[in-house]
Amino acid sequence: MLLAIDVGNTQTVIGLYKRGEESHELLDHWRIATNATRTCDELALLFSEFLLSAGHDWRQDVSGVAVSSGVPDVTFELRRMCERYLDIDPVVLGAGVKTGMPVLYDNPKEVGADRIANAVGAYDLYGGPTIVVDFGTATTFDVISAAGEYLGGAIIPGIEISLDALFGRAAALRRVELTEPRSVIGKTTMESIQSGVLYGWASMIDGMSDRIEEVVGDATVIATGGLADLVAPLSDAIEHVEPWLTLHGLRLIWEKNR
């Protein structure tokens, strides 16, 4: 089985794939808080317990590991974990790793590993032109051409970061649950915040997608990330929600490099 690990700045998503002759099946998945102080031994305990809960012995059953990480300390500890507990050399997405996708960034090394994994996964599922909107610590837009090239994108502060800044700077405002309000016109402070965040973010997604399509033509817009399910129903542009898109891209990249 393949263990695919996407380490974000806020959360880490883990996927367990069953390897087949022609296809791979996502057997299970877990989400944990990213903690850059965890050691390889702590990570090993977490991962082994997750797999044990699904009825698997990770030492015997895991034969490959693919990692996408934007947190260097965690990347280092994951490498140590694979070496010490699994005797596996993981495929860590970065320089020198084959992705099968030309990266048309001025400096390809600047592109986050998760963004490349998203692009590879999106092109495999929907072809191009494609726009991937990832609702993570940052909200990112990644654009793939009809020829399967990574063209670039946009980076915007994420929903949770924006709310942290709002509540930190505005003494009279308190945190609210992010659910759709009764109306776009809020009748309470809570509803006003909910409206601004959810409808405002959906409108931003639609506007950015329109601008990108002016450059690349009609594109398929895909949403992924922890808050995708919350915003996608309010957006006119988003056509598909793929919660495990990064893991799917990681699996494809692992296949090219194993």
Secondary structure, DSSP 8 states (H G I E B T S, - for coil): -EEEEEE-SSEEEEEEEEE-SS-EEEEEEEEEE--TT--HHHHHHHHHHHHHHTT--HHHH--EEEEEES-HHHHHHHHHHIIIII----EE-STT---SS-B-SSSGGGS-HHHHHHHHHHHHHH-SSEEEEEESSEEEEEEE-TTS-EEEEEEEE-HHHHHHHHHHH-TT---------S-SS-SSHHHHHHHHHHHHHHHHHHHHHHHHHHHH-S-EEEEEETTHHHHGGG-SS--EE-TTHHHHHHHHHHHHH-
